[in-house]
Amino acid sequence: MAKAKFRPLHDRVVVKRIEADEKTKGGIIIPDTAQEKPSQGKIVAVGPGGRDESGKLVPLDVKAGDTVLFGKWSGTEVKLDGEDLLIMKESDIMGVLS
């Protein structure tokens, strides 16, 4: 079966969370139930951009492959091809890590 292609609309982006470390700096292993969901991820796909008041297309500042920080409760969780992803607006992204 072929992988599904997903293209977000408007100013939305698709983000894959970057998994958090399972150990603390001291070497203590943190169980899955106690771990917080990571608030950084890699952008998988971006929409064409939003429209301003005059109807002109405004492209997004982020691109596929960027590593970004986002809010703890940002986005909508979806599962595509067995992969957990987030769909969120560009405005939910706090910044790009370089």
N, C-alpha and C positions, 0 to 999 in steps of 0.2 A: 504494500500500500504506500502510495506517495505521501510525502510530508505535506501538510496543509500550509498554504501561504496565507499570511495574515498581514494586512496593511491597515494601520490605524488611520482614522479620519481626522481632519482639521488639525488642532494643536495637541493631539495625543501622542504618547510614546509608549512602547512596549519595553519593559525592563525585566531582566532576570536578576533575582537577588544573588549577591555574593555570599556564600555560606560563611557563618561566623566560626571562629576557632572553638573547638570542643574542650580545650584546656585553658586554664588560667596561666599567667606568667609563672606561678609557683608550681605548676604541674598538676593541679587538681582538675580532674575530669568533670565537666558539667553535663548532667543528664539532659536529654532532649526536652523534657518537660519544663526544666528550669531556664532554658536558654531563651533570650529575647530574639525576636526576628531581626535580622540585620537591616540597617537602614541605608545600605549602599548596594548598588547593583550596576550591571552593564546594560546599556541600551541595545536592544535587539533590532528595533524598527522605529521609524518616526513617520508622522503624518506630513502632509504637504505644508501645513502652517495654518494660522488663523487669519481672519479678515479684520481689517480696521473699519472705522466708521464710514469711510468712503467706498468700502468693498474691495480695496486693494489687498492682495495676498501678502501676508507678512511671514517670511520663512522662520523656522525654528532656529534657536541658537545652539541646539545640541544635535549630534549626529549619531548614527549607529556605531557602536564600538566605544563610545564615551563611558567612563565610569563616573557615576553620579551619586550624590547624597540626597535623600528624600525624607519626608516626615514619617514618623512611626505609623500613622494610620492612613497614609497616602495611597491612592490607587484602588483598583478593584482587582482582586485575585482571580485568575482564570487558569485553566489547565488546557494546553494545546499540545497535541502529540505526546501526552504523558509528561509534559514539562510544566512546572509551576511558574507562571509569569504574572506580572502586574501591568495593568493598563492605567495610565494616569495622564493628567494634563501637564503640559510643560511647566505651568506655574506651580505645580506641586514639587518640582525639583528645586532644591536649595542651592546646588552648585555642582560644578564638574571638577573631579579630582584629576590632577595631572602628574 
